[in-house]
Amino acid sequence: MIQLKPLQKTDVDYFYKWLNDDDVIKYSLSIFSKISSKDEINRWFTSVLNSSFEIVYGIFLENTSELIGYTGFCNISRQNNSAEYFLFIGNKKYWGQGIGTRVTEEILEIGFYGHNFHRIMLTVSEPNIGALKAYSKAGFVKEGRLRKSCLRQGSYHDKIIMSILVDEFKSKSISL
């Protein structure tokens, strides 16, 4: 169904449309609400590709190689063997089809087995019900709440902090 592969410079073309769609960026990075021109998006995308503080993958459809989003890790701590997970599905046609859950399971495997992380955390906007379900299904546990920490479309909402530990992932994988 999907493949995670490194992003290429030419993949930026997909982001021009996605980052100019209010529905797509509604619960995403704050910077996405501040950039819209091709130049701004190009600068952001180049910084993502060149970052030594992030590990990023494109989410590609297996049968067509179409890019539908990106995922990876940021805020990596080698000292603590931990990272923050992010997921962005820009192509709305693929929302609600279980792709978020599948990507999350694959990226956790990469993080725990490929990068030796002990803990992977994330924050998710509380109104983003689909993401909350996907993360819970993949084994993430709610740890806390950042009250009214996110301003979108004139309203504040809470961000939920979730995490999964390597032992929890291993035991979940064994039971599948």
Beta strands, then each sheet from edge to edge (+ up, - down):
strand 1: 2-5
strand 2: 55-61
strand 3: 67-77
strand 4: 82-89
strand 5: 119-125
strand 6: 141-152
strand 7: 155-165
sheet 1: 1+ 2- 3+ 4- 5- 7+ 6-
end
